[in-house]
């Protein structure tokens, strides 16, 4: 009688989101120039061909990593309840941002590298964060918001 095969746990699916997370980690630790396809694939425990399969290029993967990082910060900067006072809104946003960078410090490092290395992605993320800040100022301080020409400097 043949011996029954031992069941082995199925390997975790290696998809787009895992590659994006690996790209974020590698950019945070090595910068964009050090974020090679090989390094990202190695971090994700996949072949380099899977990056091409899912994203067609390293640049496209890094664009999606930028969008993911920006989205996480923007989500954290969106108050949970529209009826909060300006002070409660500030406290809620600060709490969300603190939790985000505490749980995912590589996001903070990713943004810092993008800004310090003066990459286009750093500028894009910065601009998105300024946009959401301006929106919050308009939403929660309509009578006290500075004139539009100085609002960007306020943000």
MIVEXLO-871097 format. One record per residue (C-alpha): residue number from 0; residue in three letters; z, y, x. Coordinates in pm, 1 decimal, m for minus. Example, Ala and Ser with C-alpha at 12.3 -4.5 7.8 and 13.67 -1.06 7.14 Angstrom:
<node seq="0" type="ala" zz="780.0" yy="m450.0" xx="1230.0"/>
<node seq="1" type="ser" zz="714.0" yy="m106.0" xx="1367.0"/>
END
This chain:
<node seq="0" type="unk" zz="0.0" yy="0.0" xx="0.0"/>
<node seq="1" type="unk" zz="m97.1" yy="339.0" xx="147.5"/>
<node seq="2" type="unk" zz="180.9" yy="573.1" xx="239.6"/>
<node seq="3" type="unk" zz="202.2" yy="873.5" xx="4.6"/>
<node seq="4" type="unk" zz="103.4" yy="1202.5" xx="164.7"/>
<node seq="5" type="unk" zz="387.2" yy="1438.4" xx="219.9"/>
<node seq="6" type="unk" zz="338.8" yy="1745.9" xx="15.9"/>
<node seq="7" type="unk" zz="304.4" yy="2056.8" xx="219.8"/>
<node seq="8" type="unk" zz="364.1" yy="2401.0" xx="81.9"/>
<node seq="9" type="unk" zz="43.8" yy="2584.0" xx="13.9"/>
<node seq="10" type="unk" zz="m36.1" yy="2860.0" xx="254.4"/>
<node seq="11" type="unk" zz="21.1" yy="3205.8" xx="118.1"/>
<node seq="12" type="unk" zz="m309.1" yy="3358.1" xx="8.9"/>
<node seq="13" type="unk" zz="m435.9" yy="3606.1" xx="266.2"/>
<node seq="14" type="unk" zz="m585.7" yy="3887.7" xx="67.9"/>
<node seq="15" type="unk" zz="m664.8" yy="4253.1" xx="69.4"/>
<node seq="16" type="unk" zz="m308.3" yy="4376.1" xx="20.5"/>
<node seq="17" type="unk" zz="m181.0" yy="4172.5" xx="314.9"/>
<node seq="18" type="unk" zz="m452.4" yy="4316.0" xx="537.6"/>
<node seq="19" type="unk" zz="m367.3" yy="4668.5" xx="423.0"/>
<node seq="20" type="unk" zz="2.3" yy="4610.0" xx="500.5"/>
<node seq="21" type="unk" zz="m89.2" yy="4474.7" xx="844.0"/>
<node seq="22" type="unk" zz="m312.8" yy="4775.5" xx="909.0"/>
<node seq="23" type="unk" zz="m24.3" yy="5007.6" xx="817.4"/>
<node seq="24" type="unk" zz="211.8" yy="4827.0" xx="1056.9"/>
<node seq="25" type="unk" zz="m39.2" yy="4824.3" xx="1342.8"/>
<node seq="26" type="unk" zz="m135.5" yy="5191.8" xx="1301.5"/>
<node seq="27" type="unk" zz="235.3" yy="5281.3" xx="1285.1"/>
<node seq="28" type="unk" zz="309.6" yy="5100.9" xx="1610.8"/>
<node seq="29" type="unk" zz="m15.2" yy="5147.1" xx="1808.4"/>
<node seq="30" type="unk" zz="m193.7" yy="5442.3" xx="1650.6"/>
<node seq="31" type="unk" zz="m544.9" yy="5438.8" xx="1506.6"/>
<node seq="32" type="unk" zz="m711.8" yy="5376.9" xx="1841.3"/>
<node seq="33" type="unk" zz="m486.9" yy="5076.8" xx="1901.1"/>
<node seq="34" type="unk" zz="m548.9" yy="4938.4" xx="1553.5"/>
<node seq="35" type="unk" zz="m819.0" yy="4694.1" xx="1650.3"/>
<node seq="36" type="unk" zz="m963.2" yy="4438.6" xx="1410.9"/>
<node seq="37" type="unk" zz="m815.8" yy="4167.4" xx="1631.2"/>
<node seq="38" type="unk" zz="m465.3" yy="4321.8" xx="1625.0"/>
<node seq="39" type="unk" zz="m470.7" yy="4367.0" xx="1247.3"/>
<node seq="40" type="unk" zz="m601.2" yy="4014.0" xx="1190.0"/>
<node seq="41" type="unk" zz="m339.2" yy="3870.9" xx="1426.3"/>
<node seq="42" type="unk" zz="m60.7" yy="4057.8" xx="1244.6"/>
<node seq="43" type="unk" zz="m187.6" yy="3922.8" xx="911.7"/>
<node seq="44" type="unk" zz="m231.9" yy="3571.6" xx="1057.2"/>
<node seq="45" type="unk" zz="m596.5" yy="3560.2" xx="953.2"/>
<node seq="46" type="unk" zz="m932.7" yy="3564.1" xx="1125.8"/>
<node seq="47" type="unk" zz="m1108.9" yy="3890.8" xx="1199.2"/>
<node seq="48" type="unk" zz="m1388.8" yy="3776.6" xx="969.0"/>
<node seq="49" type="unk" zz="m1159.7" yy="3812.0" xx="668.3"/>
<node seq="50" type="unk" zz="m1135.6" yy="4186.8" xx="733.4"/>
<node seq="51" type="unk" zz="m1514.1" yy="4212.4" xx="723.7"/>
<node seq="52" type="unk" zz="m1519.6" yy="3994.3" xx="410.7"/>
<node seq="53" type="unk" zz="m1272.7" yy="4212.5" xx="219.5"/>
<node seq="54" type="unk" zz="m1350.8" yy="4558.3" xx="358.7"/>
<node seq="55" type="unk" zz="m1688.7" yy="4540.6" xx="537.9"/>
<node seq="56" type="unk" zz="m1546.9" yy="4743.1" xx="829.5"/>
<node seq="57" type="unk" zz="m1227.8" yy="4844.8" xx="1005.7"/>
<node seq="58" type="unk" zz="m1287.6" yy="5205.7" xx="898.0"/>
<node seq="59" type="unk" zz="m1292.2" yy="5105.7" xx="531.6"/>
<node seq="60" type="unk" zz="m969.5" yy="4905.3" xx="576.4"/>
<node seq="61" type="unk" zz="m802.5" yy="5205.3" xx="739.4"/>
<node seq="62" type="unk" zz="m922.8" yy="5432.1" xx="457.4"/>
<node seq="63" type="unk" zz="m755.4" yy="5199.7" xx="207.2"/>
<node seq="64" type="unk" zz="m441.1" yy="5194.3" xx="421.8"/>
<node seq="65" type="unk" zz="m440.6" yy="5577.4" xx="410.3"/>
<node seq="66" type="unk" zz="m477.9" yy="5570.0" xx="31.9"/>
<node seq="67" type="unk" zz="m195.0" yy="5318.5" xx="2.0"/>
<node seq="68" type="unk" zz="41.9" yy="5526.1" xx="215.7"/>
<node seq="69" type="unk" zz="m43.9" yy="5847.2" xx="29.5"/>
<node seq="70" type="unk" zz="0.2" yy="5674.1" xx="m307.6"/>
<node seq="71" type="unk" zz="345.2" yy="5547.7" xx="m216.2"/>
<node seq="72" type="unk" zz="460.8" yy="5893.8" xx="m115.9"/>
<node seq="73" type="unk" zz="301.6" yy="6055.8" xx="m420.9"/>
<node seq="74" type="unk" zz="463.6" yy="5798.3" xx="m650.6"/>
<node seq="75" type="unk" zz="799.2" yy="5874.8" xx="m489.8"/>
<node seq="76" type="unk" zz="740.4" yy="6246.7" xx="m546.5"/>
<node seq="77" type="unk" zz="669.2" yy="6202.9" xx="m916.4"/>
<node seq="78" type="unk" zz="987.3" yy="6260.0" xx="m1116.6"/>
<node seq="79" type="unk" zz="1092.3" yy="5972.5" xx="m1342.8"/>
<node seq="80" type="unk" zz="1154.4" yy="6188.3" xx="m1650.6"/>
<node seq="81" type="unk" zz="971.0" yy="6506.1" xx="m1747.8"/>
<node seq="82" type="unk" zz="1279.3" yy="6651.9" xx="m1919.1"/>
<node seq="83" type="unk" zz="1483.9" yy="6677.2" xx="m1600.4"/>
<node seq="84" type="unk" zz="1599.9" yy="7018.1" xx="m1483.2"/>
<node seq="85" type="unk" zz="1445.9" yy="7151.1" xx="m1161.0"/>
<node seq="86" type="unk" zz="1763.6" yy="7059.7" xx="m970.4"/>
<node seq="87" type="unk" zz="1769.5" yy="6706.6" xx="m1117.5"/>
<node seq="88" type="unk" zz="1400.1" yy="6669.7" xx="m1036.3"/>
<node seq="89" type="unk" zz="1458.7" yy="6769.3" xx="m673.2"/>
<node seq="90" type="unk" zz="1748.6" yy="6523.4" xx="m649.1"/>
<node seq="91" type="unk" zz="1541.3" yy="6243.0" xx="m806.1"/>
<node seq="92" type="unk" zz="1242.3" yy="6304.2" xx="m577.2"/>
<node seq="93" type="unk" zz="1466.1" yy="6326.1" xx="m270.0"/>
<node seq="94" type="unk" zz="1630.9" yy="5997.9" xx="m369.5"/>
<node seq="95" type="unk" zz="1295.0" yy="5826.4" xx="m416.9"/>
<node seq="96" type="unk" zz="1163.6" yy="5953.3" xx="m82.6"/>
<node seq="97" type="unk" zz="1483.6" yy="5849.6" xx="94.4"/>
<node seq="98" type="unk" zz="1461.5" yy="5501.4" xx="m57.8"/>
<node seq="99" type="unk" zz="1092.5" yy="5473.4" xx="32.3"/>
<node seq="100" type="unk" zz="1128.2" yy="5560.6" xx="398.9"/>
<node seq="101" type="unk" zz="1448.6" yy="5358.9" xx="423.3"/>
<node seq="102" type="unk" zz="1284.8" yy="5043.0" xx="292.0"/>
<node seq="103" type="unk" zz="945.7" yy="5102.3" xx="453.9"/>
<node seq="104" type="unk" zz="1002.3" yy="5303.1" xx="773.8"/>
<node seq="105" type="unk" zz="651.9" yy="5215.2" xx="894.2"/>
<node seq="106" type="unk" zz="518.5" yy="5453.9" xx="626.8"/>
<node seq="107" type="unk" zz="707.8" yy="5742.7" xx="785.2"/>
<node seq="108" type="unk" zz="582.1" yy="5640.9" xx="1129.2"/>
<node seq="109" type="unk" zz="225.7" yy="5601.9" xx="996.5"/>
<node seq="110" type="unk" zz="226.1" yy="5956.7" xx="854.6"/>
<node seq="111" type="unk" zz="392.2" yy="6101.6" xx="1165.2"/>
<node seq="112" type="unk" zz="128.9" yy="5941.0" xx="1389.3"/>
<node seq="113" type="unk" zz="m151.1" yy="6068.2" xx="1166.5"/>
<node seq="114" type="unk" zz="m17.0" yy="6422.3" xx="1186.1"/>
<node seq="115" type="unk" zz="63.7" yy="6419.6" xx="1558.2"/>
<node seq="116" type="unk" zz="m264.7" yy="6255.7" xx="1654.3"/>
<node seq="117" type="unk" zz="m446.2" yy="6511.0" xx="1433.6"/>
<node seq="118" type="unk" zz="m653.2" yy="6240.2" xx="1269.1"/>
<node seq="119" type="unk" zz="m861.5" yy="6306.7" xx="958.4"/>
<node seq="120" type="unk" zz="m643.7" yy="6054.2" xx="774.9"/>
<node seq="121" type="unk" zz="m330.7" yy="6246.3" xx="871.8"/>
<node seq="122" type="unk" zz="m486.7" yy="6563.2" xx="731.7"/>
<node seq="123" type="unk" zz="m588.4" yy="6382.3" xx="412.7"/>
<node seq="124" type="unk" zz="m239.4" yy="6243.9" xx="357.7"/>
<node seq="125" type="unk" zz="m85.9" yy="6583.9" xx="435.2"/>
<node seq="126" type="unk" zz="m320.1" yy="6757.2" xx="188.7"/>
<node seq="127" type="unk" zz="m238.3" yy="6505.6" xx="m86.1"/>
<node seq="128" type="unk" zz="133.6" yy="6559.6" xx="m31.1"/>
<node seq="129" type="unk" zz="87.1" yy="6936.7" xx="m47.3"/>
<node seq="130" type="unk" zz="m112.7" yy="6897.5" xx="m371.5"/>
<node seq="131" type="unk" zz="161.0" yy="6696.6" xx="m539.5"/>
<node seq="132" type="unk" zz="423.6" yy="6944.2" xx="m416.8"/>
<node seq="133" type="unk" zz="227.1" yy="7236.0" xx="m562.6"/>
<node seq="134" type="unk" zz="197.1" yy="7043.3" xx="m890.4"/>
<node seq="135" type="unk" zz="574.5" yy="6987.6" xx="m897.9"/>
<node seq="136" type="unk" zz="638.5" yy="7356.3" xx="m832.7"/>
<node seq="137" type="unk" zz="411.2" yy="7451.2" xx="m1123.4"/>
<node seq="138" type="unk" zz="566.2" yy="7190.9" xx="m1353.5"/>
<node seq="139" type="unk" zz="929.0" yy="7266.0" xx="m1283.5"/>
<node seq="140" type="unk" zz="941.3" yy="7630.3" xx="m1185.3"/>
<node seq="141" type="unk" zz="668.7" yy="7789.9" xx="m1397.3"/>
<node seq="142" type="unk" zz="834.0" yy="8130.4" xx="m1423.0"/>
<node seq="143" type="unk" zz="955.1" yy="8135.0" xx="m1065.5"/>
<node seq="144" type="unk" zz="658.2" yy="7977.9" xx="m887.6"/>
<node seq="145" type="unk" zz="512.1" yy="8205.8" xx="m620.5"/>
<node seq="146" type="unk" zz="170.6" yy="8360.3" xx="m659.4"/>
<node seq="147" type="unk" zz="m112.4" yy="8111.4" xx="m605.5"/>
<node seq="148" type="unk" zz="m213.4" yy="8261.7" xx="m270.1"/>
<node seq="149" type="unk" zz="131.1" yy="8187.8" xx="m121.3"/>
<node seq="150" type="unk" zz="192.7" yy="7863.1" xx="m309.0"/>
<node seq="151" type="unk" zz="35.6" yy="7649.8" xx="m37.5"/>
<node seq="152" type="unk" zz="268.0" yy="7804.9" xx="219.1"/>
<node seq="153" type="unk" zz="562.9" yy="7738.3" xx="m11.5"/>
<node seq="154" type="unk" zz="464.6" yy="7374.1" xx="m44.4"/>
END
